[in-house]
């Protein structure tokens, strides 16, 4: 019995010793980890920051107001960029969406487009939103567009104020619903004091009508004795056009998307010496990179305005 008891005691002692050693080892490892943790934390943080930075660089690039992207020169930026936003319906059809969803995507793209232009130092952005000829489209589509204009402009009033963007709407506006006219008046009044950023929306606009309207105004003033024949010149006519609302009435660059290569009765007088850029990309897909390509093309051109340099 004594012999058996001795053996059991020895085994318990051996087990106790092994347990004690393991516990001591775990304690030492834990202590070592705690001591090294402050040194390891910056490494983990730096790794995480680098990962986040790579993600930002790869996914997005926000153009700062201080410096344009590499390859573009701020002093060569156009002062006024006009855009014919073509391809919304085709974009929706290709994506299996409703036509109205294509126009929604186009409206969102316009805001992004204008914001980027302003960040690059471009003062004025004008968009051909709805031509006079567009009244010939299906009544349901026209009604949808009028509703979209009204809803989108109303929802963006505070946004334009926060960004200090002046909004002007030009066009005949004779057939525009009164509810939309009310929103147009509201947004123009709310943003009229801003100077550095100007968004012009052409709704029910026709270049021919704009020139015809200006001529009628000059004739009327002439009949009233306010204008003499010798005073009628290009400067006077420009003051009668609807783009008189901006400091830079003649666009330096016109962009048209979706592969069409015509100006479609848009700014017929104002585009006399405008640089034209036609893109095959549908408007909702005309993103930041496409705009930078257009600006790069513009800055590579030599603008002579009909003169030999």
Order of alpha helices (4+ residues) and beta strands (2+ residues): alpha-beta-alpha-alpha-beta-alpha-alpha-beta-alpha-beta-alpha-alpha-beta-beta-alpha
